[in-house]
């Protein structure tokens, strides 16, 4: 008796109509909540024409906000890169008591509101804070100045690099480093020529995400900056001020620069995932 071939249905198999419906819902959601707002940002930015757009960008206060944003990113991103590499190296390559607690601390900014983080720095370094009197006596300004913005930005962005590197380094183990050391390489050379090349793409991916968050951070920076025009306003803060003053074209012009940054970040992110997807997926914990 010939055996009958049975059709095996996968648990996730759906009819063509259901698949089309799910795709339509996804595309509609994507268009309404992502594409449409992005298009409106650029449309409003160019409402006054190219001349109005350029005028908003070259405004002295806008230029000061752009320069400050770039400065904050130039300080916080390298600091977080150094911290992320050191933390990942310590956690993935060494065993010590309290490792799980250190990992929890690294994830802390993901669970704490940026506004709360900014308030913590105000309580520590503000005029009425724990160290406020000492800082004032020595002429050191933290809150409502660039150092406070740097500290707040570092806090909200420091998990990004570490969380990309830790899973990848743990997966790679210590075999390559042990081989290099057994051949007479120093600890620094082992790190520079063995460990770092093995994680370079995950590191670049983490730095990219860290930079995007640093330039777009609003909550923590709004608390510690004081929103002083031309001095402590970053681009997101400058956009808010312009919008509240009904300078909509100027606000969207500056916002379009942040949108371009987001698109550039997305493009580089997609390129890295396409070219080095396995390494990045390992670093992100995606298997």
Helices and strands as residue ranges (DSSP letters): H 16-30, I 31-35, H 36-45, H 49-58, H 60-93, H 99-111, H 114-125, H 132-137, H 146-157, H 159-172, H 175-182, H 187-190, I 191-195, H 196-216, H 219-225, H 235-244, H 248-275, H 277-284
